[in-house]
Amino acid sequence: MAALTSSTIAVIVLSQASIPIARQIVNTFPNATLYGLEHRTHGADRAFTQFGETVRELFSQGTAIVGICAAGILIRTVAPLLNNKWQEPPVLAIAEDGSAVVPLLGGLQGVNDLARQIAAIFEVAPAITTSGDIRFRTALLAPPKEYRLLNPDDAKTFLADLLAGATVKIEGDAPWLVESQLPIAPDARLTIKITEQGDGSAEPKGSAGRADCLVYQRTSIKRLAIVGTGPGSAEWMSPQVKEVLRSATDWIGYQTYLNLVEPLRTAQRLHVFDNREELERAALALDLAAEGRSVVMVSSGDPGIYAMAAAVFEVLERDQKPDWSAIDLQVCPGISAMQAAAAQVGAPLGHDFCAISLSDILKPWETIADRIAAAAQADFAIAFYNPVSKTRTWQLEKAKALLLNSRSPDTPIVLARNLGRPGQQTQVKKLGDLAIDDADMRTVILIGSSKTRVIDRADGGVWVYTPRRYD
């Protein structure tokens, strides 16, 4: 499938009845903006007064257009601008109730892929009419952005031969074609060839002027994305993270974290590390990206909270390799363990809170103890990460003692283990009842403040929350 090349998406509505459908689309794509017709809609991100002028301006800027309206009005609006199919951004028409998703323009810019993603939101089939896309589940004229088709003029004959029943062989690394339905055969007459940047040679045409080869050049990407997958469940992983993972050439991470994203893997190369080799992981990720690859550093939870984002920046500052200066570095957030734990029981972090790791591998226990005492005295709700391990058990008992200097033993606490994974457990206890055996390295512990409340639920459980106001 073709990758969406537009950096932004405009979802356009003409009536208030279309807002709910439009908002579902906008909430799925981080780069989407909801445009509403002034005086006819409210709650949009941006208002407009002239439909035609707004759509044509966005189209000219290369913005993907998703109209919750009739297909005809979109086609007539952009018709004067249609002069180059290679550059036209995606244009789609969506039924007001989400029952139809119709890609209209932008087949070479990923419109069919975008249509599939939007259709999945509403659990309908997209109205895709492109023969090659339907037959082969890929768009050969629109490769991912890290590849460039060197001989597009030969593509028409090449595709016609494929549709007529010819087979094709692939020479080189083409990960985006792994899940396609191309009729691949080792002795095929047609060839898809992948070259590296700097090798622009295309194969000659076959006899009678027939194009027997499509040549793609892999450009130098030099990209490193540090992503957070969330605690474990796929439904907690953001669309941004999923897209970055799918489009990468290399994944780096601890085996447990790579297992969480394995269902998204196609042809990505795996680089597996022990969980304590953070700086080595970071250095390899930067080196691979500097070589021109699209690398994803995989963390669970949020990558900026006790995870790999800080390690990458630490190595970046420490080594200062000139080759790393050109890397496109990106941090993609994820749901943190403390957020997921809080959501299981209500809102225990509903007022001021802090997070403290009990691991003394990277900082001395004296520093940890000082921070626990200060947070307890200041009446913060506290999230404890890394409470115990196989070789480190005494810190949790010490932390409990420090808390009891300022907190009542009746203070509510939440213990959440294996969040979003098989064997997930969540329990609510009192601080005075906390024991070492309650936790392991897969447990996050939330300590309530003096104002944190517990209320009974109809099913026999409890809700835990910290009021927004301190009286």
C-alpha positions as CSV (number, residue, x, y, z in Angstrom):
1,M,0.0,0.0,0.0
2,A,1.1,3.6,-0.6
3,A,2.2,5.6,2.3
4,L,0.3,8.8,3.1
5,T,2.8,11.5,2.0
6,S,0.8,14.6,3.2
7,S,2.0,15.9,6.5
8,T,-1.4,17.2,7.4
9,I,-5.1,16.2,7.0
10,A,-8.0,18.6,6.9
11,V,-11.4,17.2,7.8
12,I,-14.1,19.5,6.5
13,V,-17.7,19.6,7.6
14,L,-20.6,21.7,6.4
15,S,-23.2,20.9,9.1
16,Q,-23.3,20.2,12.8
17,A,-24.6,16.7,12.1
18,S,-21.2,15.8,10.6
19,I,-19.2,16.9,13.6
20,P,-19.3,13.5,15.5
21,I,-18.1,11.5,12.5
22,A,-15.4,14.1,11.8
23,R,-14.2,14.2,15.3
24,Q,-13.7,10.4,15.3
25,I,-11.4,10.9,12.3
26,V,-9.5,13.8,13.8
27,N,-9.0,11.9,17.1
28,T,-7.4,9.0,15.2
29,F,-4.8,11.1,13.3
30,P,-2.5,13.3,15.3
31,N,-1.9,15.5,12.2
32,A,-5.6,16.1,11.5
33,T,-7.5,19.4,11.9
34,L,-11.3,19.8,11.9
35,Y,-12.6,22.6,9.7
36,G,-16.3,23.7,10.3
37,L,-18.4,26.0,8.2
38,E,-19.0,29.2,10.3
39,H,-22.6,29.7,11.5
40,R,-23.5,26.1,10.6
41,T,-21.2,24.3,13.0
42,H,-19.6,24.7,16.4
43,G,-16.9,22.7,18.2
44,A,-14.5,22.6,15.2
45,D,-10.8,23.4,15.5
46,R,-11.0,26.1,12.8
47,A,-13.9,27.9,11.2
48,F,-14.2,28.9,7.5
49,T,-16.7,31.0,5.5
50,Q,-15.9,30.1,1.9
51,F,-15.9,26.3,1.2
52,G,-14.4,26.5,-2.3
53,E,-11.7,29.0,-1.4
54,T,-10.7,27.0,1.7
55,V,-10.6,23.6,0.0
56,R,-8.6,24.9,-3.0
57,E,-6.1,26.7,-0.7
58,L,-5.6,23.5,1.4
59,F,-5.3,21.4,-1.7
60,S,-2.7,23.7,-3.2
61,Q,-0.7,23.4,0.0
62,G,-0.6,19.6,-0.3
63,T,-3.0,19.0,2.5
64,A,-5.0,15.8,2.4
65,I,-8.7,16.7,2.2
66,V,-11.4,14.6,3.9
67,G,-14.8,16.0,3.2
68,I,-17.9,14.9,5.2
69,C,-20.0,15.8,2.2
70,A,-21.0,14.6,-1.3
71,A,-18.2,13.6,-3.7
72,G,-19.4,15.9,-6.4
73,I,-18.9,19.1,-4.6
74,L,-15.3,18.1,-3.8
75,I,-14.5,17.1,-7.4
76,R,-16.0,20.3,-8.8
77,T,-14.1,22.4,-6.3
78,V,-10.6,21.1,-7.0
79,A,-11.2,20.4,-10.7
80,P,-9.4,23.6,-11.9
81,L,-6.3,22.5,-10.0
82,L,-5.9,19.0,-11.4
83,N,-2.8,19.1,-13.6
84,N,-0.3,16.7,-12.1
85,K,-1.3,13.3,-10.7
86,W,2.1,12.8,-9.1
87,Q,1.6,15.8,-6.8
88,E,-2.1,15.8,-6.1
89,P,-2.8,15.2,-2.4
90,P,-5.5,12.7,-1.2
91,V,-9.1,13.8,-1.5
92,L,-11.8,11.6,0.1
93,A,-15.6,12.0,0.5
94,I,-17.1,10.5,3.6
95,A,-20.9,9.9,4.2
96,E,-22.4,11.9,7.0
97,D,-23.1,8.7,9.0
98,G,-19.7,7.1,8.2
99,S,-21.3,4.4,6.0
100,A,-19.2,5.2,2.9
101,V,-15.6,6.1,2.5
102,V,-14.8,7.1,-1.1
103,P,-11.2,8.0,-2.2
104,L,-11.4,10.4,-5.1
105,L,-7.9,11.7,-5.9
106,G,-4.4,11.2,-4.7
107,G,-3.8,7.6,-5.6
108,L,-0.1,8.3,-5.9
109,Q,-0.1,10.0,-2.5
110,G,-1.6,7.3,-0.4
111,V,-5.3,8.0,-0.6
112,N,-6.3,4.3,-0.7
113,D,-4.3,3.6,2.4
114,L,-5.9,6.6,4.2
115,A,-9.3,5.4,3.0
116,R,-8.7,2.0,4.6
117,Q,-7.6,3.6,7.9
118,I,-10.7,5.8,8.0
119,A,-13.0,3.0,7.0
120,A,-11.6,0.9,9.8
121,I,-12.8,3.5,12.3
122,F,-16.4,3.0,11.1
123,E,-16.1,-0.7,10.4
124,V,-17.0,-0.4,6.7
125,A,-15.3,-1.3,3.5
126,P,-13.6,1.6,1.6
127,A,-14.9,2.1,-2.0
128,I,-11.5,1.6,-3.6
129,T,-11.6,1.3,-7.4
130,T,-7.9,1.3,-8.4
131,S,-7.3,-2.0,-10.2
132,G,-3.7,-2.5,-9.1
133,D,-4.5,-1.7,-5.5
134,I,-7.4,-4.0,-5.4
135,R,-5.6,-6.9,-7.2
136,F,-2.2,-6.6,-5.6
137,R,-2.9,-4.7,-2.3
138,T,-0.1,-2.3,-3.1
139,A,0.5,0.9,-5.2
140,L,3.6,0.5,-7.2
141,L,3.5,4.1,-8.4
142,A,3.6,5.4,-4.8
143,P,6.2,3.6,-2.8
144,P,7.0,4.7,0.8
145,K,8.7,8.0,1.1
146,E,12.1,6.5,1.7
147,Y,12.0,5.0,-1.8
148,R,11.8,6.8,-5.2
149,L,10.6,5.3,-8.5
150,L,13.3,6.1,-11.0
151,N,11.4,5.3,-14.2
152,P,7.8,6.3,-13.8
153,D,7.3,6.5,-17.6
154,D,7.7,2.7,-17.8
155,A,5.1,2.0,-15.1
156,K,2.0,2.1,-17.3
157,T,3.1,-0.7,-19.5
158,F,4.6,-2.6,-16.5
159,L,1.3,-2.5,-14.6
160,A,-0.7,-3.4,-17.7
161,D,1.4,-6.5,-18.1
162,L,0.9,-7.4,-14.4
163,L,-2.9,-7.0,-14.7
164,A,-2.8,-9.1,-17.8
165,G,-1.4,-12.0,-15.8
166,A,2.4,-11.6,-15.9
167,T,4.5,-12.6,-12.9
168,V,7.3,-10.5,-11.3
169,K,10.5,-11.0,-9.4
170,I,12.0,-8.7,-6.8
171,E,15.7,-7.9,-6.6
172,G,16.8,-6.1,-3.4
173,D,15.1,-5.1,-0.2
174,A,11.4,-4.0,-0.6
175,P,9.8,-4.4,2.8
176,W,6.6,-2.6,1.8
177,L,5.9,-5.3,-0.7
178,V,6.2,-8.2,1.8
179,E,2.5,-8.3,2.5
180,S,1.4,-7.5,-1.1
181,Q,-0.4,-9.9,-3.3
182,L,1.9,-9.5,-6.3
183,P,2.3,-12.6,-8.4
184,I,5.9,-13.2,-7.5
185,A,7.9,-15.9,-9.3
186,P,11.7,-16.4,-9.4
187,D,11.7,-16.9,-13.2
188,A,9.4,-13.9,-14.0
189,R,10.0,-11.7,-17.0
190,L,9.1,-8.6,-15.1
191,T,11.4,-7.2,-12.4
192,I,11.1,-4.9,-9.5
193,K,14.7,-3.7,-8.6
194,I,15.7,-1.9,-5.5
195,T,18.9,0.2,-5.7
196,E,20.8,2.2,-3.0
197,Q,21.2,6.0,-3.2
198,G,23.9,6.9,-5.7
199,D,23.1,4.0,-8.0
200,G,20.6,5.4,-10.5
201,S,21.0,2.9,-13.2
202,A,17.8,1.6,-14.6
203,E,17.4,-1.6,-16.5
204,P,16.8,-1.3,-20.3
205,K,13.4,-1.8,-21.8
206,G,12.6,-5.2,-23.2
207,S,11.8,-6.0,-26.8
208,A,9.0,-4.2,-28.7
209,G,9.3,-1.2,-26.4
210,R,7.9,-3.1,-23.4
211,A,9.1,-2.0,-19.9
212,D,10.2,-5.1,-18.1
213,C,11.6,-3.4,-15.0
214,L,10.6,-0.8,-12.4
215,V,13.6,0.6,-10.5
216,Y,13.3,2.1,-7.0
217,Q,16.1,3.9,-5.3
218,R,16.2,3.8,-1.5
219,T,17.0,7.3,-0.3
220,S,19.1,8.1,2.8
221,I,16.5,8.4,5.5
222,K,18.6,9.0,8.6
223,R,15.7,8.8,11.0
224,L,15.5,7.7,14.7
225,A,12.1,7.5,16.4
226,I,12.0,6.7,20.2
227,V,8.5,5.4,20.8
228,G,6.4,4.4,23.8
229,T,4.1,1.5,23.2
230,G,2.1,2.0,26.4
231,P,1.9,-0.5,29.2
232,G,1.2,-3.5,26.9
233,S,-2.3,-3.6,25.4
234,A,-2.4,-2.8,21.6
235,E,-5.4,-0.6,22.1
236,W,-3.3,1.7,24.3
237,M,-0.7,2.2,21.5
238,S,-1.2,5.5,19.6
239,P,-1.8,5.6,15.8
240,Q,1.4,7.7,15.5
241,V,3.5,4.9,17.1
242,K,1.9,2.2,15.0
243,E,2.6,4.2,11.8
244,V,6.3,4.9,12.8
245,L,6.8,1.2,13.6
246,R,5.3,0.0,10.3
247,S,7.4,2.4,8.2
248,A,10.7,1.7,9.8
249,T,13.6,-0.5,8.5
250,D,15.0,-1.4,12.0
251,W,13.6,-2.0,15.4
252,I,15.8,-1.9,18.5
253,G,14.8,-2.9,22.0
254,Y,14.5,-5.3,24.9
255,Q,13.0,-8.6,23.8
256,T,9.9,-8.2,26.0
257,Y,9.1,-4.8,24.4
258,L,9.7,-6.1,20.9
259,N,7.3,-8.9,21.6
260,L,4.6,-6.3,22.3
261,V,4.9,-4.9,18.7
262,E,5.6,-8.1,16.8
263,P,2.1,-8.2,15.3
264,L,3.0,-4.9,13.4
265,R,6.3,-6.3,12.0
266,T,6.7,-7.0,8.3
267,A,10.3,-7.0,7.1
268,Q,11.9,-4.8,9.9
269,R,15.3,-6.0,11.1
270,L,15.4,-6.7,14.8
271,H,18.2,-5.7,17.2
272,V,17.7,-7.3,20.6
273,F,19.4,-6.1,23.7
274,D,19.4,-7.0,27.4
275,N,17.3,-4.6,29.4
276,R,20.4,-3.1,31.1
277,E,22.2,-2.3,27.9
278,E,20.6,1.1,27.5
279,L,23.6,3.2,26.4
280,E,24.7,0.5,24.0
281,R,21.2,0.3,22.5
282,A,21.1,4.1,22.1
283,A,24.5,4.2,20.4
284,L,23.6,1.5,17.9
285,A,20.3,3.2,17.1
286,L,22.1,6.5,16.4
287,D,24.7,4.7,14.3
288,L,22.1,2.9,12.2
289,A,20.1,6.1,11.6
290,A,23.3,7.9,10.6
291,E,23.8,5.1,7.9
292,G,20.6,6.1,6.3
293,R,18.1,3.8,8.0
294,S,14.7,4.4,9.6
295,V,15.2,3.2,13.1
296,V,12.7,2.8,16.0
297,M,13.8,2.5,19.6
298,V,11.0,0.6,21.3
299,S,10.1,1.4,25.0
300,S,7.1,0.3,26.9
301,G,5.0,3.0,28.6
302,D,6.1,6.5,27.7
303,P,9.7,6.7,26.3
304,G,10.5,9.9,28.3
305,I,9.6,8.4,31.7
306,Y,12.3,6.1,33.1
307,A,12.8,4.8,29.5
308,M,15.0,5.1,26.4
309,A,14.5,8.7,25.3
310,A,16.8,10.0,28.1
311,A,19.4,7.4,27.2
312,V,19.5,8.4,23.6
313,F,20.0,12.1,24.4
314,E,22.6,11.1,27.0
315,V,24.7,9.3,24.4
316,L,24.0,12.1,21.8
317,E,25.6,14.6,24.2
318,R,28.3,12.4,25.5
319,D,29.8,11.2,22.1
320,Q,28.8,14.1,19.8
321,K,29.6,12.2,16.6
322,P,29.4,14.4,13.5
323,D,27.5,11.8,11.6
324,W,24.7,12.0,14.1
325,S,24.0,15.7,13.5
326,A,21.9,15.1,10.4
327,I,19.6,12.5,12.0
328,D,15.9,13.3,12.1
329,L,15.2,12.5,15.8
330,Q,11.7,12.1,17.0
331,V,10.1,11.1,20.3
332,C,6.6,9.6,20.1
333,P,4.8,9.6,23.5
334,G,2.9,6.6,25.0
335,I,0.6,6.0,27.9
336,S,2.7,5.7,31.1
337,A,2.3,2.9,33.6
338,M,1.1,5.3,36.3
339,Q,-1.6,6.7,34.0
340,A,-2.8,3.2,33.1
341,A,-2.7,2.2,36.8
342,A,-4.7,5.3,37.8
343,A,-7.3,4.6,35.2
344,Q,-8.0,1.1,36.6
345,V,-9.3,2.6,39.9
346,G,-10.5,6.1,39.1
347,A,-8.4,9.2,39.6
348,P,-5.8,8.8,42.4
349,L,-3.5,11.3,40.6
350,G,-6.3,13.8,40.3
351,H,-4.3,16.5,42.1
352,D,-0.5,17.2,42.5
353,F,1.6,14.1,42.1
354,C,5.2,13.0,41.4
355,A,7.0,9.8,40.2
356,I,10.0,8.3,42.0
357,S,11.9,5.2,40.9
358,L,13.1,3.0,43.8
359,S,15.9,1.5,41.8
360,D,19.3,2.6,43.2
361,I,21.2,1.4,40.1
362,L,21.6,4.9,38.6
363,K,21.3,7.0,41.8
364,P,22.1,6.4,45.4
365,W,19.5,5.4,47.9
366,E,20.2,8.5,49.9
367,T,18.9,10.6,47.1
368,I,15.8,8.4,46.7
369,A,15.1,8.6,50.4
370,D,15.4,12.4,50.4
371,R,12.9,12.7,47.6
372,I,10.4,10.3,49.2
373,A,10.5,12.2,52.4
374,A,10.1,15.6,50.6
375,A,7.2,14.3,48.5
376,A,5.5,12.8,51.6
377,Q,5.9,16.0,53.6
378,A,4.6,18.1,50.7
379,D,1.6,15.8,50.5
380,F,2.1,14.7,46.9
381,A,0.4,11.6,45.6
382,I,3.3,9.4,44.5
383,A,3.9,6.8,41.8
384,F,6.6,4.3,42.7
385,Y,8.3,2.7,39.7
386,N,10.7,-0.3,40.0
387,P,9.7,-1.0,43.6
388,V,11.5,-4.3,43.9
389,S,13.5,-6.8,41.9
390,K,14.9,-10.3,42.4
391,T,18.1,-8.8,44.0
392,R,16.7,-5.6,45.5
393,T,13.9,-5.9,48.0
394,W,14.6,-3.7,50.9
395,Q,13.9,-0.3,49.3
396,L,10.2,-0.8,49.4
397,E,10.2,-1.4,53.1
398,K,12.4,1.6,53.7
399,A,10.1,3.7,51.4
400,K,7.1,2.6,53.4
401,A,8.7,3.6,56.7
402,L,9.6,7.1,55.3
403,L,6.0,7.6,54.1
404,L,4.6,6.6,57.5
405,N,6.5,9.5,59.0
406,S,4.1,11.8,57.3
407,R,1.2,9.7,56.1
408,S,-1.5,7.8,57.9
409,P,-1.3,4.0,57.7
410,D,-4.9,4.2,56.4
411,T,-3.7,6.1,53.3
412,P,-5.1,4.4,50.1
413,I,-2.5,2.8,47.8
414,V,-2.9,1.1,44.4
415,L,-0.8,-1.8,43.2
416,A,-1.0,-2.5,39.5
417,R,0.9,-5.4,37.9
418,N,1.3,-6.5,34.2
419,L,-0.9,-3.6,33.0
420,G,-2.3,-4.4,29.5
421,R,-0.8,-7.8,29.5
422,P,-1.9,-11.4,30.4
423,G,-2.1,-11.7,34.2
424,Q,-3.0,-8.0,34.8
425,Q,-3.8,-7.4,38.5
426,T,-4.9,-4.3,40.3
427,Q,-5.6,-4.1,44.0
428,V,-6.3,-1.3,46.5
429,K,-4.9,-1.5,50.0
430,K,-3.9,0.7,52.9
431,L,-0.3,2.0,53.2
432,G,0.1,0.2,56.6
433,D,-0.7,-3.1,54.9
434,L,1.9,-2.8,52.1
435,A,4.3,-5.7,52.0
436,I,7.3,-6.5,49.9
437,D,5.6,-9.6,48.4
438,D,2.9,-7.3,47.0
439,A,5.2,-6.1,44.2
440,D,7.8,-6.9,41.6
441,M,9.5,-5.0,38.7
442,R,6.3,-5.2,36.7
443,T,4.3,-3.4,39.4
444,V,3.7,0.3,39.7
445,I,2.5,1.5,43.1
446,L,0.4,4.7,43.6
447,I,0.5,6.2,47.1
448,G,-2.4,8.5,47.9
449,S,-2.1,11.9,49.5
450,S,-3.8,12.9,52.7
451,K,-6.9,13.9,50.7
452,T,-7.2,10.7,48.6
453,R,-10.6,9.1,49.0
454,V,-12.0,5.6,48.5
455,I,-15.7,5.1,47.5
456,D,-17.6,1.9,47.1
457,R,-18.7,0.6,43.7
458,A,-21.9,-1.3,43.0
459,D,-20.0,-4.4,42.0
460,G,-18.3,-4.7,45.3
461,G,-15.0,-3.0,44.3
462,V,-13.9,0.5,45.1
463,W,-13.0,3.7,43.3
464,V,-10.0,5.8,44.4
465,Y,-9.6,9.5,43.7
466,T,-7.8,12.6,44.9
467,P,-10.0,15.7,44.9
468,R,-9.1,18.6,42.7
469,R,-9.4,21.0,45.5
470,Y,-7.7,21.0,48.9
471,D,-10.1,22.4,51.5
